Amino acid sequence: MSENLPMHVDDLLVGHWSSAPFSYGVMETSELGLLADGRGWSSWFNSGALCVTRLSWICPEPGIVELRAQWIVEGTPGSEGVGSLTPASTQPAEPLDEVTRHHYAVGSAVPMPGGEAVMTLSFEEPVEFCHQYARGTKEIRAEDDPARLLLPYQ
């Protein structure tokens, strides 16, 4: 087995996740992008700032995800919206070596009273300041990473 392949990833976690449906009344949002090959990113943003953490992830046991932060890039949102960074207004990428483990569950939750239930990734301890993320698209690529132009995947 290659050293670059993940030990185990839970297919339920693969894809894009957003805290936006659970962040009503809050001026910031967090997102997770978890690729099937064990790479990914997390981001936190508002109208004036964006922080993207490049990471790798595995599930060492059922119900636990281990996130290994490798790089962090901070800046202001790009002209295409809050989901991309503008290179001219970005701090240099900084390497990280931080590992966190999070208990998680995937199920259905109602983000707002009277709203529709959505597929939800819930954490006991927050990831990027949020406990709950709504399922976005399952099919994502490394090119969907908001820091892809500043910190290319290798």
C-alpha positions in Angstrom: 0.0 0.0 0.0 1.3 3.4 -0.9 2.2 5.9 1.9 0.0 8.5 0.1 -3.2 6.5 0.3 -5.5 6.9 3.4 -5.8 4.1 5.9 -9.6 4.4 5.8 -12.0 7.1 4.8 -15.8 6.9 5.5 -17.6 7.3 2.1 -20.4 9.1 3.9 -18.1 12.0 4.6 -16.8 12.4 1.1 -18.0 15.6 -0.6 -18.8 19.3 0.2 -20.3 20.3 3.5 -21.5 23.8 4.6 -22.5 25.3 7.9 -24.6 27.9 6.1 -28.0 26.4 6.7 -27.2 26.1 10.4 -25.6 29.6 10.6 -28.8 31.7 10.2 -28.3 35.1 11.8 -24.5 34.6 11.9 -22.3 36.7 9.6 -19.8 33.9 8.9 -19.9 30.4 7.4 -17.6 27.3 7.4 -17.2 24.7 4.8 -15.5 21.3 4.5 -14.3 19.6 1.3 -13.4 16.0 1.8 -12.0 14.1 -1.2 -12.3 10.4 -1.5 -8.4 10.0 -1.6 -8.0 11.4 1.9 -7.2 15.0 0.9 -9.3 18.0 1.6 -9.8 21.5 3.0 -11.7 23.4 5.5 -12.6 27.1 5.2 -14.0 29.9 7.3 -15.3 33.1 5.7 -17.3 36.2 6.0 -17.7 39.1 3.6 -14.2 40.5 4.3 -12.0 37.5 5.1 -11.4 33.9 4.1 -9.2 31.4 5.7 -8.5 28.0 4.1 -6.8 25.1 5.8 -5.4 22.3 3.5 -5.7 19.0 5.3 -5.6 15.2 5.0 -8.2 13.0 6.7 -8.7 9.5 7.8 -11.2 7.6 9.9 -9.1 5.5 12.3 -12.2 4.0 13.8 -16.0 4.2 13.2 -17.4 7.6 14.1 -14.1 9.3 14.5 -12.4 11.5 11.8 -8.8 12.6 12.1 -7.9 15.9 10.4 -4.3 16.7 9.8 -3.9 20.4 9.0 -1.0 20.8 6.6 -1.2 24.4 5.3 -3.2 27.6 6.0 -3.8 30.5 3.7 -5.6 33.7 4.7 -6.9 36.6 2.6 -9.9 38.4 1.3 -12.6 36.8 -0.9 -12.1 36.9 -4.6 -14.2 38.7 -7.1 -16.2 35.6 -7.9 -17.5 35.6 -4.4 -16.6 34.4 -1.0 -15.6 30.9 -2.2 -12.2 31.9 -3.7 -9.1 33.8 -2.6 -7.7 36.8 -4.4 -4.0 36.3 -4.8 -3.1 40.0 -4.5 -4.7 40.2 -1.0 -3.5 36.9 0.4 -1.0 36.3 3.2 1.8 33.8 2.3 0.7 30.2 2.9 2.0 28.8 6.2 2.8 25.1 6.9 1.0 23.4 9.8 1.3 20.1 11.5 -1.7 19.9 13.7 -3.8 16.7 14.2 -7.3 16.8 15.7 -9.8 14.0 16.2 -13.5 14.5 16.1 -16.4 12.3 17.0 -19.0 12.6 14.2 -22.4 11.3 13.1 -24.2 11.6 9.8 -27.9 11.8 9.8 -30.9 14.1 9.2 -31.4 17.4 10.9 -33.7 20.5 10.5 -31.5 23.6 10.2 -34.2 26.2 11.0 -37.5 25.8 12.8 -40.1 24.9 10.2 -37.5 24.1 7.6 -36.9 20.9 5.6 -34.6 18.2 7.0 -31.2 18.0 5.3 -28.4 15.4 5.4 -26.1 16.6 8.2 -22.6 16.0 9.4 -22.5 16.7 13.2 -19.4 16.9 15.4 -19.2 16.7 19.2 -16.5 19.4 19.1 -16.6 22.1 16.5 -14.6 22.0 13.3 -13.9 25.6 12.0 -16.2 26.9 14.7 -19.2 24.8 13.7 -20.9 21.7 15.0 -23.2 21.0 12.1 -22.7 20.9 8.3 -25.3 20.4 5.6 -24.5 18.1 2.7 -23.6 19.8 -0.5 -22.5 18.0 -3.6 -21.0 14.6 -3.1 -18.9 14.9 -6.3 -16.0 17.3 -5.6 -12.5 17.7 -7.0 -9.3 19.2 -5.8 -10.0 22.1 -8.2 -13.0 23.1 -6.0 -10.6 24.1 -3.2 -10.7 27.9 -2.7 -6.9 28.0 -2.3 -6.1 25.9 -5.3 -4.5 28.7 -7.3 -2.3 29.8 -4.4 -1.4 26.4 -3.0 -1.6 23.7 -5.8 -2.1 20.1 -4.9 1.0 17.9 -5.5 
